[in-house]
Amino acid sequence: MHDASTVSLLDLLTQTDSVGRAVALLLLAMSVASWVVIAWKAWLLRRAHASLPRALAAFWQSPSMDDATARVAPFDTAGLVLPLVAATSTPEAGTLAGGGRRSAQLTRLLRDALHAVLRRLRFGQVLLATIGSTAPFVGLLGTVWGIHHALVGIAEAGQITIDQVAGPVGEALIMTAAGLAVAIPAVLAYNAFGRIVSAIEADLEGFALDLRELLAHD
């Protein structure tokens, strides 16, 4: 036996036209994409948050740069520290990358490596922000179109009663609720992930600066 909300949603999908179905499918696609990104980023950031302190500790406890990679690798499961360590290798001689002072080379190499790591951590944030900001309006569009479609059908029927108006209009309002149901998790995840990424970014920027000062030889 279906509850009232399930029946109303099924009735809405079967009674509406192609525009209403397209809006419903768009909301479904946005919801699926949002939850896939949320699940993936939750796994990635949880692993990054747990592994970063151990990887940094392993690096600073290494006797030399040659030993650092081997010591850090077992702890850097998220791949946050090793790209920065690898970036400190001396550029090929005779190229523009190998020109200039060592400190300038390190600044450029560490900056590029840091940006690459942060791009991976931030991946999906734009999607979550987009879904969180647009899903309510997509749902509202579905509601407006559904009400229009329902009123046209009622007008063509000729006889108008409260039941004839309340049923189709109530079903159309489900689109607004669906839009909010898609947007709210995306917004909450965007804010939560943003705070975690910012904390990790601060730690990585500090490590990159310390690494530069350690290896710079003007």
C-alpha positions in Angstrom: 0.0 0.0 0.0 1.5 3.4 -1.0 1.4 6.4 1.1 -0.2 9.7 0.0 3.1 11.3 -1.1 4.1 8.3 -3.2 0.7 8.2 -4.9 0.8 11.9 -5.6 4.3 11.8 -7.1 3.3 8.8 -9.3 0.2 10.6 -10.4 2.2 13.7 -11.1 4.6 11.9 -13.4 1.9 10.1 -15.2 -0.5 13.0 -15.6 2.0 15.8 -16.5 3.3 16.5 -20.0 6.8 16.2 -21.4 8.0 19.4 -19.8 7.0 18.3 -16.3 8.6 14.9 -16.8 11.8 16.6 -18.1 11.9 18.7 -14.9 11.4 15.6 -12.7 14.1 13.7 -14.5 16.5 16.7 -14.2 15.9 16.8 -10.5 16.6 13.1 -10.3 19.8 13.5 -12.2 20.9 16.4 -10.0 20.1 14.3 -6.9 22.1 11.3 -8.1 25.1 13.4 -9.2 25.0 15.3 -5.9 25.0 12.1 -3.8 27.7 10.5 -5.9 30.0 13.5 -5.3 29.1 13.6 -1.6 30.0 10.0 -1.1 33.2 10.3 -3.0 34.4 13.5 -1.3 33.4 12.2 2.1 35.7 9.2 1.5 38.5 11.2 0.1 38.5 14.0 2.7 38.2 11.6 5.6 41.2 9.7 4.3 43.1 13.0 3.7 42.2 14.4 7.1 43.5 11.3 8.8 46.6 10.7 6.8 48.0 14.2 6.5 49.3 14.6 10.1 51.0 11.2 10.0 52.6 11.9 6.6 53.9 15.2 7.8 55.3 13.7 11.0 57.0 10.9 9.0 58.6 13.5 6.7 60.1 15.6 9.4 61.3 12.5 11.2 63.2 11.4 8.1 67.0 11.7 8.3 67.3 13.1 4.7 65.3 13.9 1.6 66.4 10.7 0.1 64.7 8.7 2.9 61.7 11.0 3.1 59.8 9.5 0.2 60.1 6.0 1.4 59.1 7.0 5.0 56.1 9.1 3.9 54.7 6.7 1.3 53.0 4.3 3.8 51.2 7.2 5.6 50.3 9.4 2.6 47.4 7.3 1.5 45.6 10.4 0.0 48.6 11.5 -2.0 48.9 15.0 -0.5 52.5 15.2 0.7 54.4 13.1 -1.8 53.6 15.3 -4.8 55.1 18.3 -2.9 58.2 16.3 -2.0 58.6 15.0 -5.6 58.3 18.6 -6.9 61.5 19.6 -5.2 63.7 17.7 -7.6 66.1 19.9 -9.5 64.8 20.9 -13.0 66.6 19.9 -16.1 69.7 22.0 -16.7 69.7 24.2 -19.8 66.0 25.0 -19.7 64.1 28.0 -18.4 62.7 25.9 -15.6 66.3 25.2 -14.5 67.3 28.8 -14.7 67.3 31.3 -11.9 67.9 30.9 -8.2 67.1 27.7 -6.4 64.6 29.5 -4.2 62.7 30.8 -7.2 62.7 27.3 -8.7 61.3 25.8 -5.5 58.6 28.5 -5.3 57.4 27.7 -8.8 57.6 23.9 -8.5 55.9 23.8 -5.1 53.2 26.2 -6.2 52.3 24.1 -9.2 52.3 20.9 -7.1 50.2 22.4 -4.4 47.6 23.7 -6.9 47.4 20.2 -8.5 46.7 18.6 -5.1 44.2 21.3 -4.1 42.3 20.9 -7.4 41.8 17.2 -6.6 40.6 18.1 -3.1 38.2 20.8 -4.4 36.8 18.6 -7.2 33.0 18.5 -7.1 32.6 21.6 -5.0 31.4 23.6 -8.0 28.9 20.9 -8.8 27.5 20.9 -5.3 27.3 24.7 -5.2 25.5 24.7 -8.6 23.0 22.1 -7.5 22.4 23.7 -4.2 21.6 27.0 -5.8 19.6 25.9 -8.8 17.6 22.9 -7.6 15.0 25.0 -5.7 14.4 27.0 -8.9 14.1 23.9 -11.0 11.6 22.5 -8.6 9.7 25.8 -8.6 9.7 25.7 -12.4 8.1 22.2 -12.2 5.5 23.5 -9.8 4.5 26.5 -11.9 4.3 24.3 -15.0 2.4 21.6 -13.2 -0.1 24.1 -11.9 -0.5 25.6 -15.3 -1.0 22.1 -16.8 -3.5 21.2 -14.0 -5.5 24.4 -14.5 -5.7 24.0 -18.2 -7.0 20.5 -17.7 -9.6 21.7 -15.2 -10.7 24.4 -17.5 -11.2 22.0 -20.3 -13.3 19.8 -18.0 -15.8 22.6 -17.7 -17.0 21.8 -14.2 -14.8 23.1 -11.4 -14.8 21.9 -7.8 -12.5 22.3 -4.8 -11.4 18.7 -5.2 -10.6 19.2 -8.8 -8.4 22.1 -8.0 -6.7 20.9 -4.8 -5.6 17.5 -6.1 -3.7 18.6 -9.2 -2.3 21.7 -7.6 -1.1 19.8 -4.5 0.6 17.2 -6.8 2.4 20.0 -8.6 3.7 21.5 -5.4 5.6 18.2 -4.9 8.1 19.6 -7.4 9.0 22.4 -5.0 9.6 19.9 -2.2 11.6 17.8 -4.5 13.8 20.8 -5.5 14.5 21.5 -1.8 15.2 17.9 -1.0 17.9 17.9 -3.8 19.3 21.3 -2.8 19.6 21.0 1.0 22.0 18.0 1.1 24.2 19.6 -1.6 24.4 22.9 0.4 25.2 21.2 3.7 27.9 19.0 2.0 29.4 22.0 0.2 29.8 23.9 3.5 31.1 21.0 5.4 33.6 19.9 2.7 34.7 23.5 2.3 35.7 23.8 5.9 37.7 20.5 5.7 39.4 21.5 2.5 40.4 24.9 3.9 42.0 23.3 6.9 43.9 20.8 4.8 44.9 23.6 2.4 46.4 25.7 5.3 48.4 22.7 6.5 49.7 22.0 3.0 50.6 25.6 2.4 52.5 25.7 5.6 54.4 22.5 4.7 55.2 23.9 1.2 56.6 27.0 2.8 58.7 25.1 5.3 59.9 22.8 2.6 61.0 25.7 0.5 62.9 27.3 3.3 64.6 23.9 4.1 65.8 23.4 0.5 66.4 26.9 -0.8 70.0 27.7 -1.6 70.6 31.0 -3.2 
